[in-house]
């Protein structure tokens, strides 16, 4: 328990079609038992006292009030910081031993003390277009060259949308199957080796090899442990729908044997879902289970079901036990608002977290309504938890609805990644369509936008800009290698009204970059040597110049324009007076002591909060 001054209550809705404006009375109930409340108040009072003393200790040391600092610390026995930082302050500020300071920072990095700082930094996206090697007949690892069919000149997948991709992170192989090229459904099956940077065609037509027929808007998932790929569902045009074609076939591909197996001619007859498209499917390799949710059910024209209701039908949440070959309906499609009910949809995202063993579902579309709710489903406990009901007006703080979203999950980082592209709805496409990349921190229950690109997709757009990142699209595919922290994107529909049949065949990788330990170590060394140089510049300008050229230069990335420019401005310190180096607020202390204290405060920012002095300053308590 912790004390608070205010409780903010935000109503989800103050007006609606079923009720008018109203005045609400709110009553808060709490515990008044002194045995419970008093210990909390005592703890908070003690905490305030300690923080006030630590602020005083920090102020006394910054301004070199040594006697006051030592007297207060001796009397209160309150630690200002971790002993390691006290040792760093002694070596840097009091003794000016810059070499020992570098050694301490190096040890801190090796011991992982900078990891918290790294985890709090924002990601920077780095897109790279992949240009695969063009080598006729090349094979990928563990695929027999003799088994590869097709001897055409094209040695990479062609333009398409509505295809499916999965990645085997163990072998760094991306598998791609099917799709729609703007004219027809496709049945080709490809594998891309990341290590060799080559595509290989496993099959030009999987149907000829006892595999699935040509299809799009299907779903695939991979079991990397058993090296198997499963595929379910497809879209059928209304003109070819009949009782035979509407059977929901279910296939499994064995990667090592390079063979397809028909697991079911019709999953609905086996207790599973009917024929659906735009659904989602996830693999639980640990329990050897597959979960499929949502998707629109395809029906025959003029059937009894269609005449009974004009509303589209959606599939519920199913579980498939791979070893037993049995289906189990976990949740039916429901419009009810019960705590365990879930609403089916199409075009949504569903991800399986292998650590906490939960499915995460968000977004999608139901009829003409775009959904923005977000919930998790505990597969072991059979429990639904609503993370967000989608009614909160957090505009700009969550991914926008109505845009095609592709999501991946990183169980190690406990994060969900979402790439938002183009809207499928022609009326909702803006002239300035944009890509945006979002990250959801599961532990903190917080969305953050890594970047938004407001570039206009126009015919006269510069080629250089187009080559920096993929253009906005829908019907594309995105997979994630959680071991090597790389996303892969292929194809899709750019939504050009002038070329409705146009599809894409570009292939991209995306890395989300944070400062590395090596970068932070180099940056800290740069800061230490920069202050050392400025100190030398006041007394030994020639020695300082040699130090700048030989030692400080080694810590600069001369390929980085910003770092290079800053480095080129450093020699100006040779012509400055001593007063130019005194930081603001340190006019009462020695210049050297003030500079070293400022450097110490900068280095402390990289350490965990539990080790550092208070973030605030005593003088900040004095307001204007």
C-alpha positions as CSV (number, residue, x, y, z in Angstrom):
1,X,0.0,0.0,0.0
2,X,1.1,3.6,-0.7
3,X,-0.4,7.0,0.1
4,X,-1.9,9.2,-2.6
5,X,-3.5,12.7,-2.6
6,X,-5.9,12.2,-5.5
7,X,-7.9,9.5,-7.2
8,X,-8.7,10.2,-10.9
9,X,-11.8,8.6,-12.2
10,X,-12.4,8.7,-15.9
11,X,-15.9,7.6,-17.1
12,X,-15.8,5.4,-20.2
13,X,-18.8,7.1,-21.6
14,X,-20.9,10.1,-20.4
15,X,-23.6,9.9,-23.0
16,X,-25.0,7.2,-25.4
17,X,-28.1,6.4,-27.5
18,X,-29.6,4.4,-24.6
19,X,-29.2,7.1,-21.9
20,X,-29.0,10.8,-21.5
21,X,-26.5,13.0,-19.7
22,X,-26.4,12.1,-16.0
23,X,-24.8,13.1,-12.7
24,X,-22.9,10.4,-11.0
25,X,-22.3,10.0,-7.3
26,X,-19.1,8.3,-6.3
27,X,-18.4,6.8,-2.9
28,X,-15.0,5.4,-2.0
29,X,-14.7,2.6,0.6
30,X,-11.4,2.0,2.3
31,X,-9.8,0.5,5.4
32,X,-9.7,2.8,8.5
33,X,-8.2,0.2,10.9
34,X,-5.3,2.0,12.7
35,X,-3.4,-1.3,12.8
36,X,-3.4,-1.3,9.0
37,X,-3.1,2.5,8.3
38,X,-0.6,3.6,10.9
39,X,2.3,1.4,9.7
40,X,1.8,2.8,6.2
41,X,1.9,6.3,7.5
42,X,5.0,5.6,9.6
43,X,6.8,4.1,6.6
44,X,5.9,7.1,4.4
45,X,7.0,9.6,7.0
46,X,10.4,7.7,7.4
47,X,10.8,7.6,3.7
48,X,10.3,11.4,3.3
49,X,12.8,12.0,6.1
50,X,15.4,9.8,4.4
51,X,14.9,11.4,1.0
52,X,15.2,14.9,2.5
53,X,18.5,13.9,4.1
54,X,19.8,12.3,0.9
55,X,19.0,15.5,-1.0
56,X,21.0,17.5,1.6
57,X,23.9,15.0,1.4
58,X,23.9,15.3,-2.4
59,X,23.9,19.1,-2.3
60,X,26.7,19.3,0.3
61,X,28.9,17.0,-1.7
62,X,28.3,18.7,-5.0
63,X,29.4,22.1,-3.5
64,X,32.3,20.5,-1.6
65,X,30.9,21.2,1.9
66,X,32.9,18.3,3.2
67,X,32.5,18.9,6.9
68,X,28.7,19.3,6.7
69,X,28.5,16.2,4.4
70,X,30.6,14.0,6.8
71,X,28.8,15.3,9.9
72,X,25.3,14.7,8.5
73,X,26.2,11.2,7.2
74,X,27.9,10.2,10.5
75,X,24.9,11.4,12.5
76,X,22.1,9.8,10.3
77,X,24.0,6.8,9.0
78,X,22.0,7.2,5.8
79,X,23.7,6.1,2.5
80,X,23.6,8.5,-0.3
81,X,24.4,5.9,-3.0
82,X,25.8,2.4,-3.6
83,X,29.4,2.0,-2.4
84,X,30.5,1.5,-6.0
85,X,29.4,5.0,-6.9
86,X,31.0,6.4,-3.8
87,X,34.2,4.8,-5.0
88,X,33.7,6.3,-8.4
89,X,33.2,9.7,-7.0
90,X,36.4,9.4,-4.9
91,X,38.5,8.4,-7.9
92,X,37.0,10.9,-10.3
93,X,36.1,14.0,-8.4
94,X,38.5,13.9,-5.4
95,X,41.6,12.3,-7.0
96,X,41.1,13.0,-10.7
97,X,42.2,9.4,-11.6
98,X,40.5,9.2,-15.0
99,X,42.1,5.9,-15.9
100,X,40.7,4.3,-12.7
101,X,37.3,5.9,-13.6
102,X,37.4,4.2,-17.0
103,X,38.2,0.8,-15.4
104,X,35.2,1.2,-13.0
105,X,32.8,2.0,-15.9
106,X,34.2,-1.0,-17.8
107,X,33.5,-3.3,-14.9
108,X,30.0,-1.8,-14.5
109,X,29.2,-2.6,-18.1
110,X,30.5,-6.1,-17.8
111,X,28.5,-6.7,-14.7
112,X,25.3,-5.7,-16.5
113,X,24.7,-2.5,-14.5
114,X,23.7,-0.6,-17.6
115,X,21.1,-3.1,-18.7
116,X,18.2,-1.2,-17.0
117,X,19.2,2.0,-18.8
118,X,19.3,0.2,-22.1
119,X,15.9,-1.3,-21.6
120,X,14.4,2.2,-21.0
121,X,15.7,3.7,-24.2
122,X,13.4,4.0,-27.2
123,X,13.9,1.7,-30.2
124,X,15.1,3.1,-33.5
125,X,13.9,1.1,-36.6
126,X,16.4,0.1,-39.2
127,X,14.8,-1.1,-42.4
128,X,16.9,-2.9,-45.1
129,X,15.7,-4.1,-48.4
130,X,16.8,-7.6,-49.0
131,X,18.2,-8.4,-52.5
132,X,18.5,-12.2,-52.6
133,X,21.3,-13.9,-54.5
134,X,20.2,-14.9,-58.0
135,X,21.6,-18.4,-58.3
136,X,19.6,-20.9,-60.4
137,X,18.7,-24.1,-58.5
138,X,20.2,-23.1,-55.2
139,X,18.9,-25.0,-52.2
140,X,18.4,-23.9,-48.6
141,X,19.8,-25.9,-45.6
142,X,18.3,-29.3,-45.0
143,X,16.2,-29.3,-48.2
144,X,17.2,-31.9,-50.8
145,X,18.3,-30.3,-54.0
146,X,16.7,-33.1,-56.0
147,X,13.3,-32.4,-54.4
148,X,13.1,-28.9,-55.7
149,X,10.8,-28.7,-58.6
150,X,10.6,-26.0,-61.2
151,X,13.5,-25.0,-63.4
152,X,12.4,-21.5,-64.5
153,X,14.5,-18.5,-64.5
154,X,12.7,-16.9,-61.7
155,X,14.4,-17.9,-58.4
156,X,12.4,-15.8,-56.0
157,X,8.6,-15.5,-55.2
158,X,6.7,-13.3,-57.5
159,X,4.3,-10.4,-56.7
160,X,1.5,-11.4,-54.4
161,X,-0.8,-10.5,-51.4
162,X,-2.8,-12.7,-49.1
163,X,0.1,-15.1,-48.8
164,X,1.4,-16.7,-45.6
165,X,4.9,-16.8,-44.1
166,X,6.4,-18.5,-41.0
167,X,10.0,-18.6,-39.8
168,X,12.0,-21.5,-38.3
169,X,14.3,-19.6,-35.9
170,X,16.5,-22.6,-35.4
171,X,17.7,-22.7,-39.0
172,X,16.9,-19.1,-39.9
173,X,14.6,-20.1,-42.7
174,X,11.5,-18.2,-43.8
175,X,8.8,-20.3,-45.5
176,X,6.2,-18.7,-47.9
177,X,3.2,-20.3,-49.4
178,X,0.4,-19.3,-51.7
179,X,-1.3,-15.9,-52.1
180,X,-3.1,-13.9,-54.8
181,X,-1.1,-12.3,-57.6
182,X,-4.0,-10.0,-58.7
183,X,-5.4,-12.6,-61.2
184,X,-5.3,-16.0,-59.6
185,X,-4.6,-17.9,-56.4
186,X,-1.1,-19.4,-56.1
187,X,0.1,-22.8,-54.8
188,X,3.9,-22.3,-54.9
189,X,6.0,-23.0,-51.8
190,X,9.3,-21.2,-51.1
191,X,12.0,-21.2,-48.5
192,X,14.4,-18.3,-47.8
193,X,17.8,-19.0,-46.1
194,X,18.8,-15.9,-44.1
195,X,22.4,-17.2,-43.8
196,X,22.8,-17.8,-47.6
197,X,20.5,-14.9,-48.6
198,X,18.7,-17.1,-51.2
199,X,15.2,-18.2,-52.0
200,X,14.6,-21.8,-53.1
201,X,11.4,-23.1,-54.6
202,X,10.3,-26.2,-52.7
203,X,7.3,-26.7,-55.0
204,X,5.7,-24.9,-57.9
205,X,2.4,-26.5,-57.2
206,X,1.8,-28.2,-53.8
207,X,-1.5,-29.7,-55.0
208,X,0.5,-31.9,-57.4
209,X,2.5,-33.2,-54.4
210,X,-0.5,-34.2,-52.3
211,X,-0.5,-30.8,-50.6
212,X,-3.0,-28.0,-50.4
213,X,-4.5,-26.4,-53.5
214,X,-3.9,-22.8,-54.6
215,X,-5.2,-20.4,-52.0
216,X,-5.0,-17.0,-50.3
217,X,-6.1,-15.5,-47.0
218,X,-5.2,-18.8,-45.3
219,X,-3.1,-19.2,-42.2
220,X,0.1,-21.1,-41.3
221,X,2.0,-21.8,-38.1
222,X,5.3,-23.7,-37.5
223,X,6.4,-26.1,-34.9
224,X,10.1,-25.5,-34.8
225,X,10.8,-28.3,-32.4
226,X,9.2,-31.0,-34.5
227,X,9.9,-29.1,-37.8
228,X,6.4,-29.2,-39.1
229,X,4.2,-26.5,-40.8
230,X,0.4,-26.5,-40.5
231,X,-2.0,-24.6,-42.9
232,X,-5.7,-24.0,-42.5
233,X,-8.4,-22.1,-44.3
234,X,-8.7,-20.1,-47.6
235,X,-10.8,-17.6,-49.4
236,X,-13.2,-18.7,-52.2
237,X,-15.0,-16.5,-54.6
238,X,-18.8,-16.8,-54.4
239,X,-18.9,-18.2,-57.9
240,X,-17.1,-21.4,-57.0
241,X,-18.6,-22.1,-53.7
242,X,-20.5,-25.4,-53.3
243,X,-20.8,-28.1,-50.8
244,X,-17.6,-29.8,-51.9
245,X,-15.4,-26.8,-52.3
246,X,-16.5,-25.4,-48.9
247,X,-14.9,-28.3,-47.0
248,X,-12.2,-27.0,-44.7
249,X,-9.1,-29.0,-45.4
250,X,-6.2,-29.1,-43.0
251,X,-2.6,-29.9,-44.0
252,X,0.8,-30.5,-42.3
253,X,4.2,-30.2,-44.0
254,X,7.1,-32.2,-42.7
255,X,10.2,-30.0,-43.3
256,X,12.8,-32.8,-43.1
257,X,10.8,-35.4,-45.1
258,X,9.6,-32.7,-47.6
259,X,6.1,-34.3,-47.6
260,X,2.6,-33.0,-47.1
261,X,0.0,-34.9,-45.0
262,X,-3.8,-34.3,-45.2
263,X,-4.8,-34.2,-41.6
264,X,-8.5,-33.6,-42.3
265,X,-10.7,-33.3,-45.4
266,X,-13.1,-31.2,-43.4
267,X,-12.3,-29.9,-40.0
268,X,-15.9,-29.0,-39.2
269,X,-16.9,-32.6,-39.6
270,X,-14.1,-33.4,-37.0
271,X,-15.4,-30.9,-34.5
272,X,-13.2,-28.1,-35.7
273,X,-13.9,-24.8,-37.5
274,X,-15.8,-24.5,-40.7
275,X,-14.0,-23.1,-43.8
276,X,-12.8,-19.6,-42.8
277,X,-10.5,-16.9,-44.1
278,X,-8.7,-14.0,-42.5
279,X,-8.5,-15.9,-39.2
280,X,-5.5,-16.3,-36.9
281,X,-3.6,-19.4,-35.9
282,X,-0.9,-20.0,-33.2
283,X,1.3,-22.9,-32.3
284,X,2.1,-24.1,-28.7
285,X,5.1,-26.3,-29.3
286,X,5.4,-27.2,-25.6
287,X,2.0,-28.9,-25.4
288,X,1.8,-29.7,-29.2
289,X,-1.4,-27.6,-29.5
290,X,-2.7,-25.3,-32.2
291,X,-5.1,-22.4,-31.4
292,X,-7.2,-20.8,-34.1
293,X,-9.6,-17.9,-33.6
294,X,-11.9,-15.8,-35.7
295,X,-12.2,-15.5,-39.4
296,X,-15.3,-15.2,-41.6
297,X,-17.2,-18.5,-42.3
298,X,-17.7,-19.1,-46.0
299,X,-21.2,-20.2,-47.0
300,X,-22.9,-21.2,-50.3
301,X,-25.0,-18.7,-52.2
302,X,-28.7,-19.1,-51.5
303,X,-28.2,-21.5,-48.7
304,X,-30.6,-21.8,-45.8
305,X,-28.0,-20.2,-43.5
306,X,-27.8,-17.2,-45.8
307,X,-31.5,-16.7,-46.2
308,X,-32.0,-16.9,-42.4
309,X,-29.7,-14.1,-41.7
310,X,-27.8,-11.5,-43.8
311,X,-25.3,-11.0,-41.1
312,X,-21.9,-12.6,-41.8
313,X,-20.9,-15.5,-39.5
314,X,-17.6,-15.7,-37.6
315,X,-15.7,-18.6,-36.2
316,X,-14.9,-19.0,-32.5
317,X,-11.8,-20.1,-30.6
318,X,-10.7,-23.6,-31.2
319,X,-7.8,-25.8,-29.9
320,X,-6.3,-28.6,-31.9
321,X,-4.4,-31.4,-30.2
322,X,-1.7,-32.4,-32.8
323,X,-0.9,-35.8,-31.3
324,X,-4.4,-36.9,-30.8
325,X,-5.8,-35.2,-33.9
326,X,-8.8,-33.8,-32.1
327,X,-10.5,-30.4,-32.0
328,X,-12.0,-28.6,-29.0
329,X,-14.2,-25.5,-29.1
330,X,-13.0,-23.2,-26.3
331,X,-15.2,-20.2,-27.0
332,X,-18.1,-19.6,-29.4
333,X,-18.5,-16.3,-31.1
334,X,-20.4,-14.0,-28.8
335,X,-21.7,-10.5,-28.8
336,X,-22.4,-10.6,-25.1
337,X,-20.4,-8.5,-22.7
338,X,-19.8,-11.3,-20.2
339,X,-16.4,-11.4,-18.5
340,X,-15.5,-14.7,-20.3
341,X,-17.1,-13.9,-23.7
342,X,-15.0,-13.0,-26.7
343,X,-16.2,-11.4,-29.9
344,X,-15.0,-13.0,-33.2
345,X,-13.6,-10.9,-36.0
346,X,-11.5,-10.9,-39.1
347,X,-8.1,-9.3,-39.9
348,X,-7.2,-9.2,-36.2
349,X,-3.9,-10.1,-34.5
350,X,-3.4,-13.1,-32.3
351,X,-0.1,-14.1,-30.6
352,X,1.0,-16.8,-28.2
353,X,3.3,-16.0,-25.3
354,X,5.4,-19.1,-24.6
355,X,6.4,-17.9,-21.1
356,X,3.1,-16.9,-19.5
357,X,1.2,-19.3,-21.9
358,X,-1.4,-16.7,-22.9
359,X,-3.0,-15.8,-26.2
360,X,-3.1,-12.0,-26.9
361,X,-5.8,-10.8,-29.3
362,X,-6.5,-7.3,-30.5
363,X,-7.9,-5.3,-33.4
364,X,-9.8,-6.6,-36.4
365,X,-13.1,-6.0,-38.0
366,X,-16.6,-7.3,-37.5
367,X,-18.9,-6.5,-40.4
368,X,-18.4,-2.8,-40.9
369,X,-17.2,-2.1,-37.4
370,X,-13.5,-1.8,-36.6
371,X,-12.6,-3.2,-33.2
372,X,-10.0,-1.8,-30.9
373,X,-10.3,-4.1,-27.9
374,X,-7.4,-6.0,-26.5
375,X,-7.6,-9.2,-24.4
376,X,-5.6,-12.2,-23.3
377,X,-6.7,-15.8,-22.9
378,X,-4.9,-18.1,-20.5
379,X,-4.8,-21.4,-22.4
380,X,-4.1,-23.5,-19.2
381,X,-6.6,-21.7,-16.9
382,X,-9.3,-21.2,-19.6
383,X,-9.6,-17.5,-18.5
384,X,-10.2,-14.3,-20.5
385,X,-8.7,-11.1,-19.2
386,X,-9.8,-7.8,-20.8
387,X,-6.7,-5.6,-21.1
388,X,-8.5,-2.8,-22.9
389,X,-12.2,-2.7,-24.0
390,X,-11.3,-0.3,-26.8
391,X,-13.7,2.5,-25.6
392,X,-11.0,4.7,-24.0
393,X,-10.3,7.8,-26.0
394,X,-6.5,7.3,-26.1
395,X,-6.0,8.8,-29.5
396,X,-2.4,8.7,-30.5
397,X,-1.5,6.4,-27.7
398,X,-2.6,3.1,-29.3
399,X,-2.4,1.8,-32.8
400,X,-5.1,3.2,-35.0
401,X,-8.1,1.1,-36.0
402,X,-9.1,0.5,-39.6
403,X,-5.5,-0.1,-40.8
404,X,-4.0,-3.4,-41.6
405,X,-1.9,-4.5,-38.6
406,X,0.7,-7.2,-38.5
407,X,1.9,-8.3,-35.1
408,X,4.7,-10.4,-33.6
409,X,5.7,-11.2,-30.0
410,X,9.1,-11.5,-28.2
411,X,8.6,-13.6,-25.1
412,X,12.1,-12.9,-23.9
413,X,11.6,-9.1,-23.9
414,X,8.0,-9.5,-23.0
415,X,6.9,-7.2,-25.8
416,X,4.4,-7.2,-28.7
417,X,5.4,-5.5,-31.9
418,X,2.8,-4.1,-34.3
419,X,3.3,-2.8,-37.8
420,X,0.3,-0.7,-39.0
421,X,0.0,-0.2,-42.7
422,X,-2.7,0.7,-45.3
423,X,-6.5,0.5,-44.8
424,X,-8.4,-2.2,-46.8
425,X,-11.3,0.2,-47.0
426,X,-10.9,2.4,-50.0
427,X,-13.0,5.2,-48.4
428,X,-10.7,5.2,-45.4
429,X,-7.5,5.6,-47.2
430,X,-5.9,9.0,-46.7
431,X,-3.8,10.7,-49.2
432,X,-1.0,10.7,-46.7
433,X,-1.1,7.1,-45.8
434,X,1.6,6.1,-43.4
435,X,3.5,3.2,-41.8
436,X,3.7,3.2,-38.0
437,X,5.4,0.7,-35.7
438,X,4.2,0.2,-32.2
439,X,5.5,-1.7,-29.2
440,X,3.4,-3.0,-26.3
441,X,5.2,-3.6,-23.0
442,X,3.2,-6.4,-21.5
443,X,4.6,-6.0,-17.9
444,X,4.0,-2.2,-17.9
445,X,0.7,-2.4,-19.9
446,X,2.0,0.4,-22.1
447,X,2.0,1.2,-25.8
448,X,4.7,3.3,-27.4
449,X,5.1,4.4,-31.0
450,X,8.6,3.7,-32.3
451,X,8.0,5.7,-35.5
452,X,5.4,7.1,-37.8
453,X,6.2,7.8,-41.4
454,X,3.8,10.4,-42.9
455,X,5.3,10.1,-46.4
456,X,2.7,10.4,-49.2
457,X,2.6,7.5,-51.5
458,X,2.6,9.4,-54.8
459,X,3.8,8.7,-58.3
460,X,6.4,11.5,-58.1
461,X,7.8,10.4,-54.7
462,X,11.6,10.3,-54.7
463,X,13.1,6.9,-55.3
464,X,15.6,7.5,-52.5
465,X,12.8,7.8,-50.0
466,X,11.1,4.7,-51.3
467,X,14.3,2.7,-50.8
468,X,14.6,3.6,-47.1
469,X,11.6,1.7,-46.0
470,X,8.6,-0.3,-47.4
471,X,5.6,1.7,-48.7
472,X,2.3,1.4,-46.8
473,X,0.3,-1.7,-47.8
474,X,-2.1,-4.4,-46.8
475,X,-2.3,-8.2,-47.4
476,X,1.4,-8.4,-46.7
477,X,3.1,-10.7,-44.2
478,X,5.5,-10.1,-41.3
479,X,7.4,-12.7,-39.3
480,X,9.9,-12.3,-36.5
481,X,13.0,-14.1,-35.5
482,X,13.0,-13.7,-31.7
483,X,16.5,-15.3,-31.4
484,X,18.2,-12.8,-33.7
485,X,15.7,-10.0,-33.1
486,X,14.9,-9.4,-36.8
487,X,11.5,-8.9,-38.6
488,X,11.0,-10.0,-42.2
489,X,8.3,-8.5,-44.5
490,X,7.3,-9.6,-48.0
491,X,4.8,-8.5,-50.6
492,X,1.3,-7.2,-50.2
493,X,-1.2,-4.8,-51.9
494,X,-0.1,-1.2,-52.2
495,X,-3.8,-0.2,-52.7
496,X,-3.2,1.9,-55.8
497,X,-6.6,2.8,-57.3
498,X,-5.0,3.2,-60.7
499,X,-3.6,-0.3,-60.6
500,X,-6.1,-2.5,-58.7
501,X,-4.4,-5.7,-59.7
502,X,-0.9,-4.6,-58.7
503,X,0.9,-6.6,-56.0
504,X,4.3,-6.3,-54.5
505,X,7.3,-8.6,-54.3
506,X,9.7,-6.6,-52.2
507,X,11.4,-8.2,-49.3
508,X,12.6,-6.3,-46.2
509,X,14.3,-6.9,-42.9
510,X,13.6,-4.7,-39.8
511,X,15.9,-4.4,-36.8
512,X,14.8,-2.5,-33.7
513,X,17.9,-1.0,-32.3
514,X,18.7,0.3,-28.8
515,X,22.1,1.5,-27.6
516,X,24.3,-1.5,-27.1
517,X,26.7,-2.1,-24.1
518,X,29.6,-1.5,-26.4
519,X,28.2,1.8,-27.6
520,X,27.5,3.0,-24.0
521,X,31.0,2.0,-22.9
522,X,32.5,3.9,-25.8
523,X,30.3,6.9,-25.1
524,X,31.3,6.9,-21.4
525,X,34.9,6.7,-22.3
526,X,34.4,9.6,-24.7
527,X,32.8,11.7,-21.9
528,X,35.6,10.9,-19.5
529,X,38.4,11.7,-22.0
530,X,36.5,14.8,-23.2
531,X,36.5,16.3,-19.6
532,X,40.1,15.1,-19.1
533,X,41.1,17.0,-22.3
534,X,39.3,20.2,-21.2
535,X,41.0,20.0,-17.9
536,X,44.4,19.6,-19.6
537,X,43.6,22.4,-22.0
538,X,43.7,25.0,-19.2
539,X,47.2,24.2,-18.0
540,X,49.0,22.1,-20.7
541,X,47.6,23.1,-24.1
542,X,50.2,21.2,-26.1
543,X,49.8,18.0,-24.1
544,X,46.0,18.4,-24.3
545,X,46.2,18.7,-28.1
546,X,48.2,15.4,-28.4
547,X,45.7,13.8,-26.0
548,X,42.9,14.9,-28.3
549,X,44.6,13.5,-31.4
550,X,45.7,10.2,-29.9
551,X,43.4,9.2,-27.0
552,X,40.2,11.1,-27.3
553,X,40.0,10.5,-31.1
554,X,39.8,6.7,-30.4
555,X,36.5,7.0,-28.7
556,X,34.8,8.8,-31.6
557,X,32.8,7.2,-34.4
558,X,34.2,9.2,-37.3
559,X,31.6,7.7,-39.6
560,X,28.8,9.4,-37.6
561,X,28.3,13.1,-38.8
562,X,27.1,14.3,-35.4
563,X,30.0,12.8,-33.4
564,X,32.5,14.0,-36.0
565,X,31.2,17.6,-35.8
566,X,31.3,17.6,-32.0
567,X,34.8,16.2,-32.1
568,X,35.9,18.9,-34.6
569,X,34.6,21.6,-32.2
570,X,36.6,20.3,-29.2
571,X,39.9,22.2,-30.0
572,X,38.1,25.4,-29.2
573,X,38.6,24.5,-25.6
574,X,42.3,25.4,-26.0
575,X,41.3,29.1,-26.4
576,X,38.7,29.4,-23.6
577,X,39.2,31.0,-20.2
578,X,38.7,29.0,-17.0
579,X,35.4,30.7,-16.2
580,X,33.9,29.4,-19.4
581,X,34.1,25.8,-18.0
582,X,32.3,26.5,-14.7
583,X,28.8,24.9,-14.9
584,X,25.7,26.9,-13.9
585,X,25.1,26.7,-10.2
586,X,28.7,25.8,-9.2
587,X,30.1,29.4,-8.9
588,X,31.0,28.8,-5.2
589,X,33.4,25.9,-5.9
590,X,36.7,25.2,-7.6
591,X,36.4,25.0,-11.4
592,X,38.1,21.6,-11.6
593,X,35.9,20.2,-8.8
594,X,32.7,21.6,-10.5
595,X,33.6,20.0,-13.9
596,X,34.4,16.6,-12.4
597,X,31.1,16.7,-10.4
598,X,29.2,17.5,-13.6
599,X,30.9,14.5,-15.3
600,X,30.1,12.3,-12.3
601,X,26.4,13.3,-12.4
602,X,26.3,12.4,-16.2
603,X,27.9,8.9,-15.6
604,X,25.5,8.2,-12.7
605,X,22.5,8.4,-15.1
606,X,23.6,5.1,-16.7
607,X,23.4,3.2,-13.4
608,X,20.2,1.6,-11.9
609,X,18.0,3.9,-9.8
610,X,18.5,1.7,-6.8
611,X,22.2,2.6,-6.8
612,X,22.2,6.3,-7.5
613,X,21.7,9.5,-5.4
614,X,18.2,11.2,-5.6
615,X,17.4,12.5,-9.1
616,X,16.3,15.9,-7.8
617,X,18.3,18.8,-6.4
618,X,17.8,20.7,-3.1
619,X,17.8,24.1,-4.8
620,X,14.8,23.0,-6.9
621,X,12.6,23.2,-3.8
622,X,13.0,27.0,-4.0
623,X,10.3,28.1,-6.5
624,X,10.0,31.3,-8.4
